[in-house]
Amino acid sequence: MTRVAKWPRAGRLRRAALLFLILAPTLFAAWVMNSLLPAQGLGWLDSIMTGLFAILFGWISVGFWSSLAGVWVLLKGGDAYAVLRSAAQAGDLPTDFRTAILFPVYNEDPKMVFEGVKAVRSSLSRSGQASHFDVFVLSDSTDPDYWVREEEAFAQAAREEYGGCRLFYRRRQSNLKRKSGNIADFCRRWGADYRYMIIFDADSLMSAEALTRLVKIMEARPDIGIVQSPPKAIFSETLLARTQQFAGHLYGPIFAAGLHYWQLGEAQYWGHNAIIRLEPFVKSCQLPRIPGRSPLSGDILSHDFVESALMRRAGYGVWLAYDLEGSWEQSPPTLVDELIRDKRWCQGNLQHSRLVFARGFFPTHRALFINGIMSYGSALLWFFFLLASSAEALMAILATPIYFPEGPSLFPDWPKYFPAWALTLLSSTALLLFFPKFLSALTVIAQGRARAFGGIVRMTLSIFLEVMVSTFLAPVRMLFHSLFVVTTFLGFRVSWSSQNRDRAGGLSWSAASRFHWFGSLLGVVWGLSMYLISPGFFLWLSPVAAGLALSIPLSVLTSRVSLGAWAARLGLLKTPTETQTPQEVQELAAGLSSPDPVEPLALPRERGFVRAVVRPETLGAHLAFSARRRRVSPPRRAWFAGLREKALAEGPGALTSLEKKAILNDPGELTTLHWAVWRLEGERARRWGLVD
């Protein structure tokens, strides 16, 4: 039996060992926790606290054992089942097919998207592999300004030649099923022309070497359906983003290696920076609509977890190429942006509760569904545990001790406390949370890579800074994730909005106050109450209460680019991509910072609709994508005439987004408006940017 054929058996044995490593300490810790509770406490409250603690202790144990497995894999030089070894044994890429690189976008900054496209195509051209790849920008943008700007950016990018790497652009009129529907539309239209597709996010970047290796893995291993690369954050400037970027670069490799060790060919797909075999994806990974009217029904939002489970059910492996370099992404710049994104992800992950027991899924992917649910559900459990602990502390202070319980007794029943056990339990929990960070640092030092993080001293100081920031923000995330879970089950559906990727944007005090006032008030009231009633318990609760009470200034300060720059000047929170920047990252940074070309008309690119009406070049680019003219009914012709009259008299600001899209969708009306605008004079012409 070959090594490839042995991996399912090895995976079962490894996961059985992981299950034992989680359950045995968890049961012991739960027994210790139950013995520490007051003997005269409420039985039902004690049971709740013990049960919650057991679930949460087991939850954080997964990360601990994954980090240990990752250290083992990295220090011994890799894993025998690593899929990247298949790429090393493969030859040149075949010439009988191309691989599609997809950039699904939704109201994203077109400059960021197309500069990323340019960096990818340039890297492929330098490597000599450009002719093996085609790039598709698949737009779901609904904002007319973004829509026109995308067309302008594509028109410019399409004139550039990169060694045969072709560039295509398509915008959907309907956003059915969001990103998954966007990709499904590509598969229906062009999937038969390609063997593989590599999915990007709007802010993703990958090197030609990484792209080529992914294709070689798939060619060498026809049993694989998806290979996920571990993307690392770049371009982080705010203090929060820099701490998360540092954490991802330092801790990420051991966790990725650990996940590979336990999952092997039953890994999960993260939705981007991954290669997919198209034929089984089209045949077996069509997403069902969850039936019913509950908050967890409807279109599947977190499609990537489900698609990986469907791919595995079809008989193909899903692997994490933990040791693949050259894969990057960007992260939210502020805590508010992160939480807004998490709100959308929360509903999608909670939907997986409807799929855990679906027919045909492998146990590992059922566990991954539960893992996705717990990534948000654990916050609510932590919150309940803290509330139960507070209630237990109040009972210990306010309740009258019963020294002589009912029944015959020669001696009083004194309250019993076990400080040594309590300290041991606290230490073990802290070990599970923080020891992986220490292991990551030791692994980097052992591999001789500490200089890439600023050296041993600066790396150590950076770890303390990252731990401090993450510790203070953890209660804030706990509260909001708890609210997201509750509101999802109450039926409050989330809207699909684009992610804020503005690296220079900071959070104002007023915006932070509106977002965090409730959590701040809760932290003050909760902490002050415990301080007055039970000062001893307040010491245990103080990190949580302080994080909540200070959530407004914490959110504002961590959003500051100036504080991120201060840390960088001190050599803190450095990452390998900053100390030795890859050429692809350099090119993308240069492109994003380059000024827009000077134009005769001073029309900002943000005013896409106005540019389509006024600029002949933009109008021509837009009409090139427009459908052929259709016959317009008299009522609709009269409606367009009213829109045109309003636009000419009051300017583009008088039109709604729907009215602008209607004009853009009608080539004849748009052309008529273009000629009419150019005949305007005075103030009316100024509104359209024709005169200063």
C-alpha positions in Angstrom: 0.0 0.0 0.0 1.4 3.4 -1.0 1.9 6.3 1.4 -1.0 8.1 -0.4 -3.4 5.3 0.2 -2.5 5.0 3.9 -3.5 8.4 5.0 -7.1 7.7 5.9 -6.0 5.0 8.4 -3.3 7.3 9.8 -5.9 10.1 10.1 -8.3 7.9 12.1 -5.5 6.9 14.5 -4.3 10.5 14.9 -7.8 11.8 15.6 -8.6 9.0 18.0 -5.5 10.0 19.9 -6.6 13.7 19.8 -10.0 12.8 21.2 -8.4 11.0 24.1 -6.0 13.9 24.7 -9.0 16.2 24.9 -11.4 14.1 26.9 -9.1 12.8 29.6 -7.8 16.1 30.9 -11.3 17.7 30.4 -13.0 15.1 32.6 -10.3 15.5 35.3 -10.5 19.3 35.2 -14.3 19.2 35.4 -14.0 16.9 38.5 -11.6 19.4 40.1 -13.9 22.3 39.2 -16.9 20.6 40.8 -14.9 19.9 44.0 -13.8 23.5 44.3 -17.4 24.8 44.3 -18.9 25.6 47.7 -20.3 22.5 49.4 -23.4 24.4 50.4 -24.0 26.0 47.0 -27.0 25.5 44.7 -26.9 22.1 43.2 -28.3 23.2 39.8 -26.0 26.2 39.6 -23.0 24.0 40.4 -24.0 21.5 37.7 -24.3 24.4 35.1 -20.9 25.8 36.0 -19.2 22.4 35.9 -20.8 21.6 32.5 -19.9 24.9 31.0 -16.4 24.7 32.3 -16.0 21.2 30.9 -17.1 22.3 27.4 -14.9 25.3 27.4 -11.9 23.5 28.8 -12.2 20.9 26.0 -12.7 23.6 23.4 -9.4 25.4 24.3 -7.7 22.0 24.5 -8.1 21.6 20.8 -5.8 24.6 20.1 -3.3 23.5 22.7 -2.9 20.0 21.2 -2.9 21.3 17.7 0.0 23.6 18.6 2.0 20.7 20.1 1.4 18.6 17.0 2.5 21.5 14.9 5.7 22.0 16.8 6.4 18.3 16.4 5.9 18.5 12.6 8.0 21.6 12.1 10.9 20.6 14.3 11.2 17.1 12.7 11.3 18.7 9.3 7.8 18.0 8.0 5.1 15.3 7.8 5.2 12.2 5.7 1.8 13.0 4.3 2.5 16.6 3.4 0.9 17.3 0.0 3.6 19.8 -1.0 6.0 16.8 -1.4 3.9 15.8 -4.4 4.7 19.2 -6.1 8.4 18.6 -5.6 8.1 15.3 -7.5 6.1 16.7 -10.4 7.6 18.0 -13.6 6.7 21.0 -15.7 3.1 22.1 -16.0 1.2 20.4 -18.9 0.3 22.6 -21.8 -3.0 21.1 -22.7 -5.1 23.1 -20.1 -5.2 26.4 -18.3 -6.0 27.2 -14.6 -8.5 29.9 -13.9 -7.7 32.4 -11.1 -10.9 34.0 -9.8 -11.3 37.3 -8.0 -14.9 37.5 -6.8 -15.6 41.1 -5.7 -18.5 43.0 -4.2 -18.3 46.8 -3.9 -14.6 46.6 -3.3 -12.0 49.3 -4.1 -11.3 48.6 -7.8 -7.7 50.0 -7.5 -7.0 47.4 -4.7 -8.5 44.6 -6.8 -6.8 45.4 -10.1 -3.4 46.2 -8.5 -3.6 42.7 -6.9 -4.5 41.3 -10.3 -1.5 43.1 -11.8 0.9 41.8 -9.2 -0.3 38.2 -9.7 0.0 38.5 -13.5 3.4 40.2 -13.2 4.7 37.4 -11.0 3.4 34.7 -13.4 5.1 36.6 -16.3 8.5 36.6 -14.5 8.2 32.9 -13.8 7.5 32.0 -17.3 4.2 30.3 -16.3 1.8 33.0 -17.4 0.4 31.1 -20.3 -0.9 28.4 -18.0 -3.3 30.8 -16.2 -6.3 33.0 -16.9 -7.5 35.6 -14.5 -11.3 36.4 -14.0 -12.6 39.3 -12.1 -16.2 38.3 -11.2 -18.2 41.3 -10.0 -21.3 41.3 -7.8 -21.0 45.0 -7.2 -24.4 46.8 -6.8 -23.1 50.3 -6.2 -23.1 52.1 -9.6 -19.9 54.1 -8.8 -18.0 50.9 -8.0 -19.4 49.2 -11.0 -18.1 51.9 -13.4 -14.8 52.1 -11.7 -14.3 48.3 -12.1 -14.9 48.7 -15.9 -12.4 51.6 -16.1 -9.8 49.6 -14.2 -10.4 46.5 -16.4 -10.1 48.6 -19.6 -6.7 49.8 -18.4 -5.5 46.4 -17.2 -6.7 44.6 -20.4 -4.2 46.7 -22.4 -1.3 45.3 -20.4 0.4 42.1 -21.6 1.9 39.6 -19.1 3.3 36.7 -21.0 0.0 35.3 -22.2 -2.0 35.4 -18.9 -5.4 36.5 -20.2 -7.7 38.8 -18.2 -11.5 38.7 -18.2 -14.2 40.6 -16.4 -17.9 39.8 -15.8 -20.5 41.5 -13.7 -23.7 39.7 -12.6 -27.0 41.6 -12.7 -28.3 39.4 -9.9 -26.4 38.6 -6.7 -28.1 35.3 -6.1 -26.3 33.3 -3.3 -23.7 35.9 -2.9 -20.1 34.8 -3.4 -20.9 31.1 -3.8 -23.5 32.0 -6.4 -20.8 34.2 -8.2 -18.4 31.2 -8.4 -21.2 28.9 -9.4 -22.1 31.2 -12.2 -18.5 31.0 -13.4 -18.6 27.3 -13.3 -21.7 27.1 -15.4 -20.3 29.5 -18.0 -16.7 28.6 -18.2 -16.0 25.7 -15.9 -15.8 23.2 -18.8 -12.8 25.1 -20.2 -10.6 24.7 -17.1 -9.3 21.8 -15.0 -8.7 23.8 -11.9 -9.7 27.1 -10.4 -7.9 29.1 -7.7 -10.2 31.2 -5.6 -8.9 34.6 -4.3 -10.5 37.2 -2.1 -10.6 40.8 -3.3 -7.5 41.5 -1.1 -5.7 38.2 -1.8 -2.2 37.9 -3.3 -0.3 34.8 -4.3 3.1 34.3 -5.8 3.7 32.5 -9.1 5.6 29.8 -7.3 2.7 29.2 -4.9 0.2 29.1 -7.8 2.4 26.7 -9.8 3.0 24.4 -6.8 -0.8 24.2 -6.2 -1.4 23.1 -9.8 1.5 20.6 -9.6 0.0 19.1 -6.4 -3.3 18.5 -8.2 -1.7 17.0 -11.2 0.4 14.6 -9.1 -2.6 13.7 -6.9 -5.8 13.0 -8.8 -7.4 11.9 -5.5 -7.3 15.5 -4.2 -10.3 17.9 -4.8 -9.2 21.0 -2.8 -5.8 22.2 -1.5 -5.9 25.2 0.9 -2.9 27.4 1.4 -2.3 29.2 4.7 -2.5 33.0 3.8 -0.6 35.4 6.0 -1.6 39.0 6.7 0.2 42.0 5.0 -0.1 45.8 4.9 -1.3 46.1 8.4 -0.9 49.6 9.8 -3.2 50.1 12.7 -2.1 48.8 16.1 -4.8 46.1 16.1 -4.1 44.9 12.6 -0.3 44.8 13.3 -0.8 42.7 16.4 -3.0 40.3 14.5 -0.6 40.3 11.6 2.3 39.5 14.0 0.3 36.7 15.7 -0.6 35.2 12.3 3.0 35.1 11.2 4.4 33.8 14.5 1.7 31.5 15.8 0.1 30.6 12.5 2.6 28.1 11.1 2.5 25.8 14.1 -1.3 25.8 14.2 -1.4 25.2 10.4 1.0 22.3 10.8 -1.0 21.0 13.7 -4.3 21.2 11.8 -2.7 19.3 8.9 -1.4 16.6 11.4 -4.8 15.9 12.8 -7.0 16.4 9.6 -4.8 15.2 6.8 -7.1 14.8 3.7 -10.2 15.9 5.6 -9.2 19.5 6.1 -11.4 22.5 5.7 -11.5 25.0 2.9 -11.4 28.7 4.0 -13.0 30.2 0.9 -10.0 31.8 -0.7 -6.3 31.3 -1.5 -7.1 27.7 -2.5 -7.2 25.5 -5.6 -10.2 23.4 -6.5 -10.6 20.6 -9.0 -13.5 21.8 -11.2 -15.1 18.6 -12.4 -16.0 17.1 -9.0 -16.8 20.6 -7.6 -19.4 21.1 -10.3 -20.8 17.7 -10.0 -20.9 17.3 -6.2 -20.5 20.6 -4.5 -23.7 22.4 -5.4 -25.0 24.0 -2.3 -28.5 23.1 -1.2 -30.9 25.7 0.2 -31.6 24.9 3.9 -35.4 24.4 4.1 -37.7 26.1 6.6 -38.3 29.6 7.8 -36.0 29.6 10.8 -33.1 32.0 11.2 -30.8 29.2 10.2 -32.6 28.4 6.9 -32.2 29.7 3.4 -29.0 30.1 1.4 -25.8 28.8 3.0 -23.6 31.8 4.0 -20.4 30.0 5.1 -20.2 28.0 2.0 -16.6 27.0 2.2 -17.0 24.6 5.1 -19.9 22.9 3.4 -18.1 22.7 0.0 -15.1 21.0 1.6 -17.4 18.5 3.2 -19.2 17.8 0.0 -15.9 17.4 -1.9 -14.8 14.8 0.7 -18.2 13.1 0.5 -17.6 12.8 -3.3 -14.4 10.8 -2.6 -11.8 13.5 -3.0 -9.3 14.7 -0.4 -9.2 18.2 1.0 -5.8 19.1 2.2 -4.1 22.0 3.9 -0.7 22.8 2.4 0.7 24.1 5.7 4.2 24.6 4.4 3.3 26.5 1.3 4.8 30.0 1.2 3.7 32.9 -1.0 0.1 33.3 0.0 -1.2 36.6 1.6 -4.3 38.5 2.5 -5.3 41.7 4.4 -7.1 42.0 7.7 -9.7 44.4 9.1 -8.0 47.6 10.4 -10.2 48.2 13.4 -12.1 46.2 16.0 -15.4 47.5 14.8 -14.7 46.4 11.2 -13.6 43.0 12.6 -16.9 42.6 14.6 -19.0 43.7 11.6 -17.4 41.0 9.6 -17.8 38.4 12.4 -21.6 39.2 12.6 -21.9 38.1 9.0 -19.8 35.0 9.6 -21.7 34.1 12.8 -25.0 33.4 11.1 -23.2 31.3 8.4 -21.4 29.2 11.0 -24.5 28.7 13.1 -26.3 27.4 10.0 -24.0 24.4 10.1 -26.0 23.1 13.1 -28.6 22.1 10.5 -25.9 20.1 8.6 -24.0 18.3 11.4 -26.1 15.2 11.0 -26.6 15.4 7.2 -26.3 12.1 5.4 -22.9 11.1 3.9 -20.6 13.5 5.7 -17.4 12.2 7.2 -17.0 12.5 11.0 -14.1 14.9 10.7 -16.2 17.4 8.7 -19.1 17.0 11.2 -16.5 17.9 13.9 -15.4 20.9 11.7 -19.0 22.0 11.6 -19.2 21.9 15.4 -15.8 23.7 15.5 -17.3 26.5 13.3 -20.3 26.8 15.6 -18.2 26.9 18.7 -16.0 29.7 17.2 -19.0 31.9 18.1 -21.0 29.8 20.4 -18.1 29.5 22.9 -18.4 33.2 23.5 -21.9 32.8 24.8 -20.9 29.9 26.9 -18.0 31.9 28.4 -20.5 34.7 29.1 -22.9 32.3 30.8 -20.1 30.8 32.8 -19.0 34.2 34.1 -22.6 35.1 35.0 -22.9 31.7 36.8 -19.6 32.4 38.6 -20.8 35.8 39.7 -24.0 34.3 41.0 -22.0 31.7 42.9 -19.9 34.4 44.4 -22.9 36.4 45.5 -24.5 33.3 47.1 -21.3 32.7 49.0 -21.5 36.2 50.5 -25.2 36.7 50.9 -26.4 33.2 51.9 -26.3 32.2 55.5 -24.0 29.2 56.0 -25.7 26.0 57.4 -23.3 24.5 59.9 -25.7 21.8 61.1 -27.6 20.3 58.2 -30.7 18.2 58.7 -30.2 14.8 60.2 -28.0 13.6 63.1 -24.5 15.1 63.2 -21.9 15.3 65.9 -19.8 18.0 64.3 -20.6 21.2 62.3 -20.2 21.2 58.5 -17.6 23.9 58.0 -17.2 25.5 54.5 -14.3 24.0 52.7 -12.0 25.7 50.2 -9.0 24.3 48.3 -6.7 27.1 47.3 -4.0 24.8 46.0 -6.5 23.0 43.7 -7.9 26.3 42.5 -4.5 27.6 41.7 -3.7 24.4 39.8 -6.9 24.7 37.8 -6.2 28.3 36.9 -2.7 27.5 36.0 -3.7 24.6 33.7 -6.3 26.8 31.9 -3.7 29.6 31.4 -1.2 26.9 30.1 -3.7 25.8 27.5 -4.3 29.5 26.4 -0.8 30.9 26.4 1.7 28.0 26.2 1.2 27.7 22.4 2.5 31.3 22.0 5.6 30.4 24.0 6.0 27.2 21.9 5.8 29.3 18.7 8.6 31.6 19.9 10.8 28.6 20.8 10.2 27.0 17.4 11.1 30.2 15.6 14.3 30.5 17.7 15.2 26.8 17.1 14.7 27.3 13.3 17.0 30.4 13.4 14.2 32.7 12.2 14.0 35.1 15.2 15.8 37.8 13.2 12.8 37.9 10.8 10.7 39.0 13.7 13.1 41.7 14.9 15.4 39.5 17.0 14.8 37.5 20.2 14.4 40.5 22.5 12.0 42.4 20.2 10.1 39.3 19.4 9.6 38.6 23.1 8.4 42.2 23.7 6.1 41.9 20.7 4.6 38.7 22.2 3.9 40.6 25.5 2.3 43.5 23.6 0.2 41.1 21.5 -0.9 39.2 24.6 -1.9 42.4 26.4 -3.9 43.7 23.4 -5.7 40.4 22.8 -6.4 39.9 26.6 -8.1 43.3 26.9 -10.1 42.9 23.7 -11.1 39.3 24.4 -14.1 40.3 26.7 -15.3 42.8 24.0 -15.2 40.0 21.4 -17.0 37.7 23.9 -19.8 40.1 24.4 -20.4 40.9 20.8 -20.1 37.3 19.6 -22.6 36.4 22.3 -25.0 39.1 21.0 -24.5 37.8 17.5 -25.5 34.3 18.5 -28.6 35.5 20.4 -29.8 37.9 17.7 -29.2 35.2 15.0 -31.5 32.8 16.9 -34.0 35.6 17.4 -34.2 35.9 13.6 -32.3 39.1 12.9 -30.7 38.4 9.6 -27.5 40.1 8.6 -26.9 42.1 5.4 -24.2 41.3 2.9 -21.8 44.2 2.8 -18.3 44.7 1.6 -15.5 44.6 4.1 -13.7 47.8 5.1 -10.1 47.3 4.0 -9.0 51.0 4.4 -5.6 50.6 6.1 -5.4 54.3 6.9 -8.9 54.6 8.4 -9.1 55.2 12.1 -12.2 55.0 14.4 -13.6 58.2 15.8 -14.6 58.5 19.5 -18.2 59.1 18.6 -18.4 56.0 16.4 -16.7 53.9 19.1 -19.1 55.3 21.7 -22.1 54.4 19.6 -20.8 50.9 19.1 -19.4 50.1 22.5 -21.5 52.1 25.0 -23.5 49.0 26.2 -20.4 46.9 26.8 -18.7 49.7 28.6 -21.7 50.3 30.9 -22.0 46.6 31.5 -18.3 46.4 32.5 -18.5 49.3 34.9 -21.7 48.0 36.6 -20.6 44.4 36.7 -17.1 45.2 38.0 -18.2 47.8 40.6 -20.9 45.4 41.9 -18.5 42.6 42.4 -15.9 44.9 44.0 -18.5 46.1 46.6 -20.0 42.7 47.3 -17.1 40.3 46.8 -13.7 41.9 46.5 -12.0 38.5 46.3 -14.1 37.4 43.3 -13.5 40.9 41.8 -9.8 40.1 41.4 -10.7 37.1 39.2 -13.3 39.1 37.2 -11.2 42.3 36.8 -9.6 41.4 33.4 -13.1 40.9 32.0 -14.7 43.9 33.6 -11.7 46.1 32.7 -11.8 45.0 29.1 -15.5 45.8 28.8 -15.3 49.1 30.7 -12.4 50.3 28.6 -13.9 49.1 25.3 -14.4 52.6 23.9 -10.8 53.9 24.3 -9.4 50.4 23.5 -11.3 50.3 20.2 -10.2 53.9 19.3 -6.5 53.5 20.3 -6.0 50.1 18.6 -7.5 51.7 15.4 -4.7 54.3 15.2 -2.2 54.1 12.5 0.1 56.3 14.5 0.3 53.7 17.3 1.0 51.0 14.8 3.8 53.1 13.3 5.2 53.8 16.8 5.5 50.0 17.4 7.1 49.6 14.0 9.7 52.3 14.8 10.6 50.5 17.9 11.1 47.3 16.0 8.0 45.6 17.5 5.4 43.5 15.8 7.8 42.8 12.9 7.0 40.0 10.5 9.1 38.2 7.9 7.3 39.9 5.0 8.4 43.3 6.4 12.0 42.4 7.1 12.4 40.7 3.7 9.5 41.8 1.5 8.7 39.5 -1.4 8.6 41.1 -4.8 4.9 40.5 -5.3 4.1 42.4 -2.0 6.5 45.2 -3.0 4.7 45.6 -6.4 1.3 45.6 -4.8 2.3 48.2 -2.2 3.8 50.4 -5.0 0.7 50.1 -7.1 -1.6 51.0 -4.2 0.4 54.0 -3.3 0.8 55.3 -6.9 -1.1 58.4 -7.8 -3.9 58.3 -10.3 -2.9 59.8 -13.8 -3.7 63.4 -14.4 -6.8 63.9 -16.5 -8.3 66.9 -18.3 -11.4 66.8 -16.3 -11.0 66.9 -12.5 -13.5 64.1 -11.8 -12.5 61.9 -8.9 -12.5 58.2 -9.6 -14.9 57.7 -6.7 -17.6 59.4 -8.9 -17.9 56.4 -11.2 -21.4 57.2 -12.5 -20.6 60.8 -13.3 -17.4 59.6 -15.1 -19.5 57.2 -17.2 -21.9 60.0 -18.2 -19.2 62.7 -18.8 -15.9 61.1 -19.9 -16.0 59.7 -23.5 -13.3 57.1 -22.5 -15.3 55.8 -19.5 -18.5 55.8 -21.5 -16.9 53.8 -24.2 -15.5 51.3 -21.7 -19.0 50.9 -20.2 -20.8 50.5 -23.5 -18.4 47.8 -24.4 -19.9 45.7 -21.6 -23.5 46.7 -22.2 -26.0 44.5 -23.8 -27.4 45.4 -27.2 -30.1 48.0 -27.2 -33.6 46.8 -26.5 -36.9 48.3 -27.5 -38.2 50.5 -24.7 -41.9 50.7 -23.9 -43.5 54.1 -24.0 -44.1 54.3 -20.2 -40.5 53.4 -19.5 -39.4 55.9 -22.2 -41.4 58.6 -20.4 -39.9 57.5 -17.0 -36.4 57.8 -18.5 -37.2 61.3 -19.8 -38.2 62.4 -16.3 -34.9 61.0 -14.9 -33.0 62.8 -17.6 -34.7 66.1 -16.9 -34.1 65.8 -13.1 -30.5 64.9 -13.7 -29.8 67.8 -16.0 -31.6 70.3 -13.7 -30.4 69.2 -10.3 -27.2 67.2 -11.0 -26.3 63.6 -10.4 -26.9 63.9 -6.7 -30.6 64.0 -7.3 -30.6 60.5 -8.7 -31.0 57.4 -6.4 -28.7 54.4 -6.7 -31.5 52.4 -8.5 -32.1 55.3 -11.0 -28.3 55.5 -11.7 -28.2 51.7 -12.4 -31.3 51.9 -14.6 -29.5 54.5 -16.8 -26.3 52.5 -16.8 -28.2 49.5 -17.9 -29.7 51.3 -20.9 -27.0 52.2 -23.5 -29.3 54.5 -25.5 -30.4 56.5 -22.4 -26.8 56.8 -21.2 -25.6 58.0 -24.5 -28.5 60.5 -24.7 -27.7 61.8 -21.2 -24.0 62.1 -22.2 -24.7 64.4 -25.1 -27.2 66.4 -23.1 -24.8 67.0 -20.2 -22.1 68.3 -22.5 -24.5 71.0 -23.6 -25.0 72.3 -20.1 -23.6 75.6 -18.9 -23.0 77.5 -15.7 -24.0 75.9 -12.4 -25.6 72.9 -14.1 -22.3 72.1 -15.8 -20.4 72.5 -12.6 -22.6 69.9 -10.9 -21.3 67.4 -13.4 -17.7 68.4 -13.1 -17.4 70.1 -16.5 -16.2 73.4 -15.1 -14.5 74.4 -11.9 
